[in-house]
Amino acid sequence: MLRALLLGLVLLVAAGPARAAGDVETCRNNAAEPAARLAACESVIADEMITGTSRAAAFWYRGDALVKKRDYDGAIAAFTASHEIAPQNINVINARGIAYSHKGDDERALADYDLCLQLRPSFGSAYNNRGVIFMRRGELQRALDEFNLAVKHIFNDQSRYLHHYNRGRLQGLMKLYEASLADYAEAQKVNPDGAHVPAYRCVTYTSMGRFDDALADCNAALAKSPNNVYALTSRANAYLGKGNLDAALSDYNQVLKINPNYVRAYVGRGQLFEKRRNLAAARADYRSAANAVAARREDIDTTLARGIAKERLEALLGTAAPSPAGKASPSTPQPAGPRKVALIVGNGAYKNVAPLDNPPRDAKLIASTFRELGFATVTLAPDLTRDKFFAALHEFGLEAEKADWAVVYYAGHGMEVGGVNYLIPVDARLKTDSDAETQAVALEQVIAAVAGARKLRLVMLDACRDNPFEKTMQRTISLKLVNRGFSNIEPEAGFMVVYAAKHGETALDGDSLNSPFATVLARVIKEPKVEVRKLFDIVRDDVWNATNRTQQPFTYGSLPGREDFYFVAGR
């Protein structure tokens, strides 16, 4: 018996190094299946007996896996651990710089690329990556200098492809067209089937006025990836330049159906509406582009498009139609004061999570209250799908331009993902957290809808309920995902955003037919001579008391200081 036990111990001791050696081999094997390779690398990291380059490689692969999940903080920590073990490894330093860049920390990224070049001045990837940052910032000549060095220090076919098409893209922006086309040709020699060259060269051909060549390239890119919003928008821009407005509009609409927050498509469609002299629709699209959520790492095309949107919006503001006498029905009294319009949304009939009973009732209550107060138009829009939600915001944006006051009230589910607040349409599936970018409505788009009003721009959100997708939603990004409520917001001057519950807290449905916030709001808003800023202070206090100090509404933003605003001016 003792002999058998001793033999077992010997076998266990022998198996430990064997398993460790196998993990090291799998961790360093570029051809290994990714999940198995990551598991092996994690085993290497857990085994403190493994040191040196094998341990450094394991941390590097962990960092690479975390970058793919957009967990940039975790990736940076892993790359830093690898760098501490192998401080001369420029590939690790370069990878950490890329993670910093994705995170939006360009200064630390540049510091890492600089360190790479101190260690190896001929490291072309660092020059290329510095060039990408400068191009994104709009420092085009500085970017060109970096790309020239990157091309000078090409070290394999992959870098030849990447460095040439990046320089070609930049030279197209700088209107150095022949040099741009030459770079694209060099890149295409290395990888004739690569999708980057036709996608970016399409933009260059459009700038040159060679619209048929642009369309051929965009079609080639779309043959490989039919729903690529970049290539679809570029093709629409080529159609627009050629004068085929119907084809352009079809592409812009398709892009916005895929991604309703895509800035370049809004700008292109705005320019199309200008050509058709539909200036109100143009202004609405430019507002959507100007107010769209800015990515941490926005690409140069989006930055340029957003700039065009702001420039054209400012130019067109003087063309807005004068306020009409009002579109209210004859039975609705039209006040002599400011023209007020409202959009009321109550989402309760959710298709993929449990429905909510109160939001549709709350929406009806608030809509009825606004009608009693003499609003010129009150649009009640219950149970909106994503497409209907964006359509309602677009139509309301046109209405807001003709008004002094524009008010949006929303009741339903809402959540924060990665620092962005989203309102949830009833058809949202949200299988992953990143789906919010295309399936939900960013709060910024709601703010854009009220932006055209001349005086009061108000958004009220009774949407800070628990996240119903939390248990089933797959985490694909490391950015903050809250389980309850919205994050705080800092709207521009001239806007007011009211949350039914303070950021990070939960709004209650209450025990009655309506939520505490809707009940209090519908009562207090009818009181005469209560200025709107004080009104929401009263709403906050009354909701706080009605919920036994468990729910506290909160107001963000500021209205013009030289004017008072009253829902009921007096009797």
Buried (B, 14 or more C-beta within 10 A) or exposed (E): EEEEEEEEEEEEEEEEEEEBEEBBEBBBEEEBEEEEBBBBBBBBBEBEEBEEBBBBBBBBBBBBBBBEEBBBEBBBBBBBBBBEBBEEBBBBBBBBBBBBBBBEBBEBBBBBBBBBBEBEEEBBBBBBBBBBBBBBEEBBEBBBBBBBBBBEBBEEEEBBBBBBBBBBBBBBBBEBBEBBBBBBEBBBEBBEEBBBBBBBBBBBBBBBEBBEBBBBBBBBBBEEEEEBBBBBBBBBBBBBBBEBBEBBBBBBEBBBBBBBBBBBBBBBBBBBBBEEEBBBBBBBBBBBBBBBBBBEBBBBBBBBBBBBBBEBBEEBEEEBEEBEEBEBEEEBEBBEEBBBBBBBBBBBBBEBBEBBEBBBBBBBBBBBBBBBBBBBBBBBBBBBBBEBBBBBBBBBBBBBBBBBBBBBBBBBBBBBBBEBBBBBBBBBEBBBBBBBBBBBBBBBBBBBBBBBBBBBBBBBBBBBBBBBBBEEBEEBBBBEBBEBBBBBBEBEEBBBBBBBBBBBBBBBBBEEBBBBBBBBBBEBBEEEEBBBBEBBBBBBBBBBEBBEEEBBBBBBBEBEEEEEBBBBBEE
